[in-house]
Amino acid sequence: MNETSKRLKQISTENKIWVIYLLIIGLSYYSNYFEKNYFLYHNNYDKETYRKITILIFSIAVIIYIYFFVDSYNDVLENYNNLKKKTYSELSLLGSTLILISGIIFLYIALADKDIDVELAFN
């Protein structure tokens, strides 16, 4: 696959991911409704609904982060002959790795924190 068609395919995939991000933002807004109700009325249904939506949000985010991690990793493998591209690809891989680690940590917190003691924000 030539460079132009590869980039066009990546852009198409990224456009789909932007739509998913918009859905995640909507889910985050919706989950805040349940979180607020839980803290106001101490309703366990609201707490569990908030937790489940939060777990869904961070599960989707981790899947997206894995996509970007793999894409960055493949760029590093493909750009080993060009020092400038290799350096930028390696930096992109580092950033993608750190974001993936962050997403995994937030997902772990969402799964483990049954009492919703920690405020998790999709960032």
N, C-alpha and C positions, 0 to 999 in steps of 0.2 A: 504494500500500500504506500503510495507516495505521501510526502509530507503534507500537501494541501488537503488531500482527502482524509488523512488521519486527523488533522486539526478540525476539519469540518465535522467529522464524526464526534470528536471530543466536545465541540461547541454544542452540537445537538443533544448530547447526553447531559451537559451542564445546564442547558435550558430546561430539561426535564427535572433536574435536581432543583432548580430555582422554583419550579412549581411545587415540588415536594416541600421545600423550605416555607413557602407561603402557607401550605397546609399545616406544617408544624407550628407556625406562628398562630394560626387559628386555633389549633389544639391547645397551645399554651395559654391563650386567652381564655378558652373554655375551661381548662383545668384550674385556672385562677379563681373562677367562680366557685368551684367546689372547695378549693382550699380556703377561701374566705368564709364560706358557709360553715366549714368545719370549725374554724377558729371562733366564729361567732356563736354557733349553736351546738358544738361538740357532737355532731351527728357522725357516727361511724360510717354510714353509707357515703357521705361526702368525702370523708378521709380516704376510704378505699377507692372511690371513683377517681379522686385526685391522684392517688398513687398509681393506679393502673394507666391513666392517661400519661402521667410522667414517665412511667416505664416504657410505654409505647413510643413517646417522643424521643427518648434517649436511645432506644433500640433502633429506630429509624435513622437517627443521627449517626450512630456507630456504623451502620451499614454504608451510609454515604461517606463517612470518613475512611472506611476500608477501601471504597472505590478510589478515592483520591490518593490514598497511600499506595495502592497497587499501580495506579497511573503514574505517580511520581517515581516509584521504583522502576517501572518499565522505561521511563525516560532516562534514568541513570544508566540503565543497561544499554540503551540505544545510543547514548551520546558520549561514549567513552573515548571517541577519537577527537572530539572538539573540546578543548580545555574550557573555553568560555561556557558553552552549553552544559558541559559536565559539572562545572562549579555551580551554575544556577540550578541544574537538576538535583544536585546533591542538597543544596539549600532548601529546595522545594520539598524534597523527601524528608529532610529534618523537620520542617514545619508540619508536614502532613503526619509524620510520626508523633509529634508532640500533641497535635490536635486529636489524633486517634487515641492516644493515652488519656487525654483529658476526657474524651467522650466515654471511654471505658470506666474511668473513675466515677463520673457522674452517673452512669448506668448502674454501677455497683452500689452507689449511695441510694439511688432510687429503689433498688431491689432490697437492700439491707435495712434501710431506715423505716421501720414499720410505724414509728410514731411521728413521722415527718418533722423531726427536730431541726433539720437543716434545710434552708431555703436553696432550692436548685433553680438556676436560671439557664435557659437555653441561650448559649452565646456562641 
